[in-house]
Amino acid sequence: MNDDFSKYETMKNAGASAEDVYREALKSGVDPITRIRLIRAVYSLSPRQAKEVFVIAEGQAESLDEFQGKVADVLSGEPVGPRQ
């Protein structure tokens, strides 16, 4: 793979957050797997940190813990709503 992430490196160097960079890549039509690789490479993130950026940037939850709680609720048959 010969990905050119220089555009996103420039964004990072200008102060863009990982979520901002992820959203820009999404808007630019970058495929989902490459978006994850991109934010991991540019921001030196672990897989867990990259997953958190994904859930926040895509508006699925405000944190990875909240997202995983929702998934657990769905799997257990609990109604999905704000976690207490």
The first five atom37 places (N, CA, C, CB, O) and aatype in JSON, in Angstrom:
{
  "aatype": [12, 2, 3, 3, 13, 15, 11, 18, 6, 16, 12, 11, 2, 0, 7, 0, 15, 0, 6, 3, 19, 18, 1, 6, 0, 10, 11, 15, 7, 19, 3, 14, 9, 16, 1, 9, 1, 10, 9, 1, 0, 19, 18, 15, 10, 15, 14, 1, 5, 0, 11, 6, 19, 13, 19, 9, 0, 6, 7, 5, 0, 6, 15, 10, 3, 6, 13, 5, 7, 11, 19, 0, 3, 19, 10, 15, 7, 6, 14, 19, 7, 14, 1, 5],
  "atom_mask": [
    [1, 1, 1, 1, 1],
    [1, 1, 1, 1, 1],
    [1, 1, 1, 1, 1],
    [1, 1, 1, 1, 1],
    [1, 1, 1, 1, 1],
    [1, 1, 1, 1, 1],
    [1, 1, 1, 1, 1],
    [1, 1, 1, 1, 1],
    [1, 1, 1, 1, 1],
    [1, 1, 1, 1, 1],
    [1, 1, 1, 1, 1],
    [1, 1, 1, 1, 1],
    [1, 1, 1, 1, 1],
    [1, 1, 1, 1, 1],
    [1, 1, 1, 0, 1],
    [1, 1, 1, 1, 1],
    [1, 1, 1, 1, 1],
    [1, 1, 1, 1, 1],
    [1, 1, 1, 1, 1],
    [1, 1, 1, 1, 1],
    [1, 1, 1, 1, 1],
    [1, 1, 1, 1, 1],
    [1, 1, 1, 1, 1],
    [1, 1, 1, 1, 1],
    [1, 1, 1, 1, 1],
    [1, 1, 1, 1, 1],
    [1, 1, 1, 1, 1],
    [1, 1, 1, 1, 1],
    [1, 1, 1, 0, 1],
    [1, 1, 1, 1, 1],
    [1, 1, 1, 1, 1],
    [1, 1, 1, 1, 1],
    [1, 1, 1, 1, 1],
    [1, 1, 1, 1, 1],
    [1, 1, 1, 1, 1],
    [1, 1, 1, 1, 1],
    [1, 1, 1, 1, 1],
    [1, 1, 1, 1, 1],
    [1, 1, 1, 1, 1],
    [1, 1, 1, 1, 1],
    [1, 1, 1, 1, 1],
    [1, 1, 1, 1, 1],
    [1, 1, 1, 1, 1],
    [1, 1, 1, 1, 1],
    [1, 1, 1, 1, 1],
    [1, 1, 1, 1, 1],
    [1, 1, 1, 1, 1],
    [1, 1, 1, 1, 1],
    [1, 1, 1, 1, 1],
    [1, 1, 1, 1, 1],
    [1, 1, 1, 1, 1],
    [1, 1, 1, 1, 1],
    [1, 1, 1, 1, 1],
    [1, 1, 1, 1, 1],
    [1, 1, 1, 1, 1],
    [1, 1, 1, 1, 1],
    [1, 1, 1, 1, 1],
    [1, 1, 1, 1, 1],
    [1, 1, 1, 0, 1],
    [1, 1, 1, 1, 1],
    [1, 1, 1, 1, 1],
    [1, 1, 1, 1, 1],
    [1, 1, 1, 1, 1],
    [1, 1, 1, 1, 1],
    [1, 1, 1, 1, 1],
    [1, 1, 1, 1, 1],
    [1, 1, 1, 1, 1],
    [1, 1, 1, 1, 1],
    [1, 1, 1, 0, 1],
    [1, 1, 1, 1, 1],
    [1, 1, 1, 1, 1],
    [1, 1, 1, 1, 1],
    [1, 1, 1, 1, 1],
    [1, 1, 1, 1, 1],
    [1, 1, 1, 1, 1],
    [1, 1, 1, 1, 1],
    [1, 1, 1, 0, 1],
    [1, 1, 1, 1, 1],
    [1, 1, 1, 1, 1],
    [1, 1, 1, 1, 1],
    [1, 1, 1, 0, 1],
    [1, 1, 1, 1, 1],
    [1, 1, 1, 1, 1],
    [1, 1, 1, 1, 1]
  ],
  "atom_positions": [
    [[0.84, -1.17, 0.0], [0.0, 0.0, 0.0], [0.89, 1.24, 0.0], [-0.95, 0.0, 1.21], [1.82, 1.36, 0.79]],
    [[0.57, 2.13, -0.89], [1.35, 3.36, -0.98], [0.41, 4.55, -0.81], [2.11, 3.44, -2.33], [0.17, 5.3, -1.75]],
    [[-0.1, 4.71, 0.4], [-1.03, 5.8, 0.67], [-0.27, 7.1, 0.88], [-1.89, 5.48, 1.9], [0.77, 7.14, 1.54]],
    [[-0.81, 8.17, 0.3], [-0.24, 9.49, 0.51], [-1.13, 10.23, 1.5], [-0.09, 10.28, -0.84], [-2.2, 10.72, 1.14]],
    [[-0.68, 10.3, 2.73], [-1.45, 10.96, 3.77], [-0.95, 12.38, 4.04], [-1.41, 10.15, 5.05], [-1.26, 12.96, 5.07]],
    [[-0.16, 12.94, 3.11], [0.46, 14.25, 3.34], [-0.57, 15.35, 3.57], [1.33, 14.62, 2.15], [-0.33, 16.24, 4.38]],
    [[-1.7, 15.31, 2.87], [-2.77, 16.3, 3.08], [-3.21, 16.29, 4.55], [-3.99, 16.02, 2.15], [-3.43, 17.35, 5.15]],
    [[-3.34, 15.1, 5.1], [-3.84, 14.95, 6.47], [-2.75, 15.26, 7.49], [-4.37, 13.54, 6.69], [-3.05, 15.75, 8.59]],
    [[-1.5, 14.98, 7.15], [-0.38, 15.39, 8.0], [-0.35, 16.91, 8.11], [0.98, 14.85, 7.44], [-0.12, 17.46, 9.19]],
    [[-0.59, 17.59, 6.99], [-0.62, 19.05, 6.98], [-1.74, 19.56, 7.86], [-0.78, 19.58, 5.54], [-1.56, 20.52, 8.61]],
    [[-2.91, 18.92, 7.78], [-4.03, 19.31, 8.63], [-3.66, 19.15, 10.1], [-5.28, 18.47, 8.3], [-3.94, 20.03, 10.92]],
    [[-3.04, 18.03, 10.44], [-2.63, 17.78, 11.83], [-1.66, 18.85, 12.3], [-2.0, 16.38, 11.97], [-1.79, 19.39, 13.39]],
    [[-0.68, 19.14, 11.46], [0.34, 20.13, 11.81], [-0.26, 21.53, 11.97], [1.43, 20.16, 10.75], [0.3, 22.37, 12.67]],
    [[-1.4, 21.77, 11.33], [-2.1, 23.06, 11.46], [-3.04, 23.07, 12.67], [-2.9, 23.36, 10.18], [-3.69, 24.08, 12.94]],
    [[-3.09, 21.95, 13.4], [-3.88, 21.9, 14.63], [-5.19, 21.14, 14.54], [0.0, 0.0, 0.0], [-5.97, 21.15, 15.5]],
    [[-5.46, 20.48, 13.42], [-6.71, 19.71, 13.28], [-6.7, 18.5, 14.2], [-6.92, 19.27, 11.81], [-5.67, 17.84, 14.36]],
    [[-7.85, 18.21, 14.78], [-7.98, 17.03, 15.63], [-8.09, 15.77, 14.77], [-9.23, 17.15, 16.56], [-8.32, 15.86, 13.56]],
    [[-7.92, 14.63, 15.38], [-8.08, 13.36, 14.66], [-9.5, 13.23, 14.11], [-7.76, 12.17, 15.59], [-9.69, 12.71, 13.01]],
    [[-10.49, 13.72, 14.87], [-11.87, 13.67, 14.39], [-12.06, 14.55, 13.16], [-12.83, 14.11, 15.5], [-12.75, 14.17, 12.22]],
    [[-11.44, 15.74, 13.17], [-11.53, 16.63, 12.0], [-10.9, 15.99, 10.77], [-10.84, 17.98, 12.31], [-11.46, 16.05, 9.67]],
    [[-9.75, 15.39, 10.96], [-9.05, 14.74, 9.85], [-9.89, 13.56, 9.34], [-7.64, 14.26, 10.29], [-10.02, 13.37, 8.13]],
    [[-10.44, 12.78, 10.26], [-11.29, 11.64, 9.86], [-12.47, 12.13, 9.03], [-11.79, 10.87, 11.11], [-12.77, 11.56, 7.98]],
    [[-13.15, 13.2, 9.49], [-14.31, 13.74, 8.76], [-13.92, 14.25, 7.38], [-14.97, 14.87, 9.56], [-14.66, 14.09, 6.41]],
    [[-12.75, 14.88, 7.28], [-12.28, 15.36, 5.98], [-12.03, 14.19, 5.03], [-10.99, 16.2, 6.14], [-12.38, 14.25, 3.86]],
    [[-11.42, 13.12, 5.54], [-11.18, 11.93, 4.72], [-12.51, 11.32, 4.28], [-10.34, 10.89, 5.51], [-12.65, 10.87, 3.14]],
    [[-13.48, 11.29, 5.17], [-14.82, 10.78, 4.84], [-15.42, 11.62, 3.72], [-15.75, 10.8, 6.08], [-15.92, 11.09, 2.73]],
    [[-15.36, 12.95, 3.88], [-15.91, 13.87, 2.88], [-15.19, 13.72, 1.53], [-15.79, 15.31, 3.38], [-15.8, 13.92, 0.48]],
    [[-13.91, 13.37, 1.58], [-13.11, 13.21, 0.36], [-13.31, 11.85, -0.31], [-11.65, 13.4, 0.67], [-12.72, 11.59, -1.37]],
    [[-14.13, 10.99, 0.29], [-14.42, 9.7, -0.32], [-13.43, 8.6, 0.0], [0.0, 0.0, 0.0], [-13.4, 7.57, -0.69]],
    [[-12.61, 8.79, 1.02], [-11.65, 7.76, 1.43], [-12.44, 6.59, 2.03], [-10.6, 8.32, 2.46], [-13.34, 6.8, 2.83]],
    [[-12.09, 5.38, 1.64], [-12.83, 4.21, 2.13], [-12.6, 4.0, 3.63], [-12.4, 2.94, 1.35], [-11.6, 4.46, 4.18]],
    [[-13.55, 3.3, 4.29], [-13.5, 3.16, 5.76], [-12.21, 2.56, 6.32], [-14.64, 2.31, 6.21], [-11.69, 3.05, 7.32]],
    [[-11.69, 1.53, 5.7], [-10.47, 0.89, 6.21], [-9.28, 1.85, 6.1], [-10.18, -0.42, 5.43], [-8.47, 1.94, 7.02]],
    [[-9.19, 2.56, 5.0], [-8.1, 3.52, 4.82], [-8.23, 4.68, 5.8], [-8.08, 4.04, 3.38], [-7.22, 5.2, 6.27]],
    [[-9.46, 5.1, 6.11], [-9.65, 6.18, 7.1], [-9.08, 5.76, 8.46], [-11.14, 6.54, 7.25], [-8.44, 6.56, 9.13]],
    [[-9.32, 4.52, 8.85], [-8.79, 4.03, 10.13], [-7.26, 3.98, 10.07], [-9.37, 2.62, 10.46], [-6.59, 4.44, 10.99]],
    [[-6.72, 3.44, 8.98], [-5.26, 3.4, 8.84], [-4.68, 4.8, 8.84], [-4.86, 2.67, 7.55], [-3.63, 5.04, 9.44]],
    [[-5.36, 5.72, 8.19], [-4.91, 7.11, 8.11], [-4.79, 7.75, 9.48], [-5.86, 7.91, 7.24], [-3.74, 8.31, 9.8]],
    [[-5.85, 7.68, 10.28], [-5.77, 8.34, 11.59], [-4.81, 7.62, 12.52], [-7.16, 8.41, 12.23], [-4.2, 8.25, 13.38]],
    [[-4.66, 6.31, 12.35], [-3.66, 5.59, 13.15], [-2.26, 6.04, 12.78], [-3.8, 4.08, 12.97], [-1.42, 6.25, 13.65]],
    [[-2.01, 6.19, 11.47], [-0.67, 6.57, 11.01], [-0.36, 8.03, 11.35], [-0.55, 6.35, 9.5], [0.72, 8.33, 11.86]],
    [[-1.28, 8.91, 11.07], [-1.02, 10.34, 11.25], [-0.93, 10.72, 12.72], [-2.12, 11.16, 10.57], [-0.11, 11.55, 13.1]],
    [[-1.77, 10.11, 13.55], [-1.81, 10.47, 14.97], [-1.16, 9.43, 15.89], [-3.24, 10.68, 15.4], [-1.2, 9.59, 17.11]],
    [[-0.57, 8.39, 15.33], [0.07, 7.33, 16.11], [-0.89, 6.76, 17.16], [1.34, 7.86, 16.81], [-0.55, 6.65, 18.34]],
    [[-2.08, 6.39, 16.71], [-3.12, 5.89, 17.61], [-3.11, 4.37, 17.69], [-4.48, 6.37, 17.16], [-2.74, 3.68, 16.73]],
    [[-3.52, 3.86, 18.83], [-3.75, 2.42, 19.0], [-5.06, 2.07, 18.29], [-3.8, 2.01, 20.52], [-5.82, 2.97, 17.94]],
    [[-5.31, 0.79, 18.07], [-6.6, 0.42, 17.48], [-7.79, 0.93, 18.31], [-6.69, -1.1, 17.34], [-8.78, 1.38, 17.75]],
    [[-7.69, 0.86, 19.63], [-8.78, 1.33, 20.49], [-9.0, 2.83, 20.34], [-8.49, 0.99, 21.96], [-10.14, 3.28, 20.26]],
    [[-7.92, 3.59, 20.3], [-8.04, 5.03, 20.14], [-8.63, 5.38, 18.77], [-6.66, 5.7, 20.31], [-9.45, 6.29, 18.66]],
    [[-8.21, 4.66, 17.74], [-8.75, 4.91, 16.39], [-10.23, 4.59, 16.34], [-7.99, 4.07, 15.35], [-11.0, 5.3, 15.69]],
    [[-10.65, 3.53, 17.02], [-12.07, 3.18, 17.05], [-12.86, 4.29, 17.74], [-12.29, 1.83, 17.77], [-13.97, 4.61, 17.33]],
    [[-12.3, 4.87, 18.79], [-12.98, 5.96, 19.48], [-13.13, 7.17, 18.56], [-12.22, 6.34, 20.75], [-14.18, 7.81, 18.54]],
    [[-12.08, 7.5, 17.81], [-12.18, 8.59, 16.85], [-13.29, 8.3, 15.84], [-10.82, 8.81, 16.11], [-14.09, 9.18, 15.53]],
    [[-13.34, 7.08, 15.34], [-14.38, 6.67, 14.39], [-15.78, 6.89, 14.95], [-14.2, 5.2, 14.02], [-16.62, 7.5, 14.29]],
    [[-16.04, 6.4, 16.17], [-17.4, 6.52, 16.74], [-17.78, 7.97, 16.99], [-17.5, 5.72, 18.05], [-18.93, 8.36, 16.79]],
    [[-16.84, 8.76, 17.44], [-17.11, 10.17, 17.71], [-17.3, 10.93, 16.39], [-15.96, 10.8, 18.54], [-18.27, 11.68, 16.23]],
    [[-16.39, 10.75, 15.44], [-16.44, 11.48, 14.17], [-17.68, 11.12, 13.36], [-15.2, 11.19, 13.35], [-18.22, 11.97, 12.64]],
    [[-18.14, 9.89, 13.47], [-19.33, 9.47, 12.73], [-20.61, 9.76, 13.5], [-19.25, 7.98, 12.4], [-21.71, 9.47, 13.02]],
    [[-20.48, 10.32, 14.69], [-21.65, 10.71, 15.47], [-22.42, 9.56, 16.09], [0.0, 0.0, 0.0], [-23.6, 9.7, 16.4]],
    [[-21.77, 8.42, 16.26], [-22.45, 7.26, 16.82], [-22.51, 7.31, 18.34], [-21.75, 6.0, 16.38], [-23.39, 6.68, 18.94]],
    [[-21.6, 8.03, 18.96], [-21.57, 8.18, 20.42], [-20.55, 9.26, 20.76], [-21.21, 6.82, 21.13], [-19.8, 9.72, 19.9]],
    [[-20.54, 9.65, 22.03], [-19.59, 10.67, 22.46], [-18.31, 10.07, 23.02], [-20.22, 11.55, 23.5], [-17.36, 10.78, 23.33]],
    [[-18.29, 8.73, 23.15], [-17.09, 8.03, 23.58], [-17.21, 6.56, 23.18], [-16.87, 8.17, 25.13], [-18.29, 6.07, 22.86]],
    [[-16.08, 5.88, 23.19], [-16.09, 4.45, 22.88], [-16.85, 3.68, 23.93], [-14.65, 3.92, 22.76], [-17.57, 2.73, 23.61]],
    [[-16.7, 4.06, 25.2], [-17.44, 3.37, 26.28], [-18.94, 3.49, 26.07], [-17.05, 3.95, 27.65], [-19.67, 2.5, 26.24]],
    [[-19.42, 4.68, 25.71], [-20.85, 4.86, 25.47], [-21.3, 3.99, 24.29], [-21.17, 6.35, 25.18], [-22.35, 3.35, 24.36]],
    [[-20.52, 3.97, 23.23], [-20.85, 3.16, 22.05], [-20.93, 1.68, 22.41], [-19.81, 3.39, 20.94], [-21.88, 1.0, 22.02]],
    [[-19.94, 1.2, 23.14], [-19.93, -0.22, 23.5], [-21.07, -0.56, 24.44], [-18.59, -0.6, 24.13], [-21.6, -1.67, 24.41]],
    [[-21.46, 0.38, 25.29], [-22.62, 0.17, 26.15], [-23.89, 0.01, 25.33], [0.0, 0.0, 0.0], [-24.74, -0.82, 25.64]],
    [[-24.02, 0.81, 24.27], [-25.18, 0.7, 23.39], [-25.2, -0.66, 22.68], [-25.17, 1.84, 22.35], [-26.26, -1.28, 22.55]],
    [[-24.04, -1.1, 22.24], [-23.94, -2.4, 21.58], [-24.34, -3.5, 22.56], [-22.51, -2.64, 21.05], [-25.08, -4.42, 22.2]],
    [[-23.86, -3.41, 23.8], [-24.2, -4.41, 24.81], [-25.71, -4.42, 25.07], [-23.43, -4.14, 26.13], [-26.3, -5.48, 25.23]],
    [[-26.33, -3.23, 25.11], [-27.77, -3.14, 25.32], [-28.53, -3.83, 24.18], [-28.21, -1.67, 25.43], [-29.48, -4.58, 24.42]],
    [[-28.1, -3.59, 22.97], [-28.76, -4.21, 21.81], [-28.63, -5.72, 21.88], [-28.16, -3.68, 20.49], [-29.6, -6.44, 21.66]],
    [[-27.44, -6.2, 22.2], [-27.21, -7.65, 22.26], [-28.0, -8.3, 23.39], [-25.74, -7.93, 22.44], [-28.37, -9.47, 23.29]],
    [[-28.25, -7.56, 24.47], [-28.98, -8.14, 25.6], [-30.48, -7.92, 25.48], [-28.48, -7.54, 26.91], [-31.25, -8.4, 26.31]],
    [[-30.9, -7.2, 24.45], [-32.33, -6.95, 24.27], [-32.84, -5.75, 25.04], [0.0, 0.0, 0.0], [-34.04, -5.48, 25.05]],
    [[-31.93, -5.02, 25.69], [-32.31, -3.82, 26.45], [-32.66, -2.71, 25.46], [-31.15, -3.35, 27.4], [-32.11, -2.66, 24.36]],
    [[-33.59, -1.82, 25.85], [-33.86, -0.67, 24.99], [-32.63, 0.24, 24.95], [-35.1, 0.12, 25.5], [-31.95, 0.43, 25.96]],
    [[-32.36, 0.79, 23.76], [-31.2, 1.65, 23.6], [-31.59, 3.07, 23.94], [-30.62, 1.57, 22.17], [-32.58, 3.59, 23.41]],
    [[-30.84, 3.7, 24.81], [-31.07, 5.07, 25.2], [-29.86, 5.56, 25.95], [0.0, 0.0, 0.0], [-28.85, 4.87, 26.04]],
    [[-29.95, 6.75, 26.5], [-28.8, 7.26, 27.26], [-28.47, 6.34, 28.42], [-29.09, 8.68, 27.78], [-29.35, 5.85, 29.12]],
    [[-27.16, 6.11, 28.62], [-26.71, 5.27, 29.73], [-26.65, 6.07, 30.99], [-25.35, 4.63, 29.43], [-26.28, 7.25, 30.96]],
    [[-27.0, 5.48, 32.08], [-27.01, 6.16, 33.37], [-25.68, 6.02, 34.06], [-28.11, 5.62, 34.26], [-25.5, 6.53, 35.16]]
  ]
}
